Amino acid sequence: MTASTGILIAGLFFAAAGFAGTLFGSGEKRPGPQPLAQAAVRMGLTIVCGAAGAFAASRALPVDRIVVAAAVMASLSAAVYAGAVGRPASFYAVLVPLVVVGLSATLDSAWMALVSGIVAAIPFGISAALFPRSSSVPDALFCALAGATLGLMPAFFVLFGASLATVGVAAWKRRPASTVRFAPYVAAFTLIALLGNLSLAV
């Protein structure tokens, strides 16, 4: 198989993962035809994921790393899409990729990835326990996914940026910050960080 064929296959694989994330990643389905804006967001995320896959293949990342990165990209696409269309992200949209990342880290003895995921999720896990709401657990799991895929320090910058974005959106909408879903912003900032360096993925 030539290098260009591998790049094309990886691009299509990532695009399919991103599309599947937007298709199945929303925890709440609304009846009626799909608005044009939703289709545009879905198409944009699919293209971004496809470009990321082609780039990953061009950097000659190992196949197992590419598969893990595709699972992560699908999860992030699901959360970003859900946030963009005003739906909650599905619990399984983050749980399944998180399990994949955890298994990959365990098989590679990448213990720091596991530690980073746990440490990044601790504050939000405590918040979920003390102030339970429908999005508390997905928020904590997306923080764990960010920590496990990016590493501890990059994840802290991602979570800091996501926190500022959440507060900013809440102020703009004149709503309490606790009513704004945090997971889509964590996913968006994690997606940006991964696009900058896909080799960060476990």
Secondary structure, DSSP 8 states (H G I E B T S, - for coil): --HHHHHHHHHHHHHHHHHHHHHH-BSS---S---HHHHHHHHHHHHHHHHHHHHHHHTT--HHHHHHHHHHHHHHHHHHHHHHTT--B-HHHHHHHHHHHHHHHHHTT-HHHHHHHHHHHHHHHHHHHHS--TTHHHHHHHHHHHHHHH-HHHHHHHHHHHHHHHHHHHHHHT--GGGS-SHHHHHHHHHHHHHH-GGG--
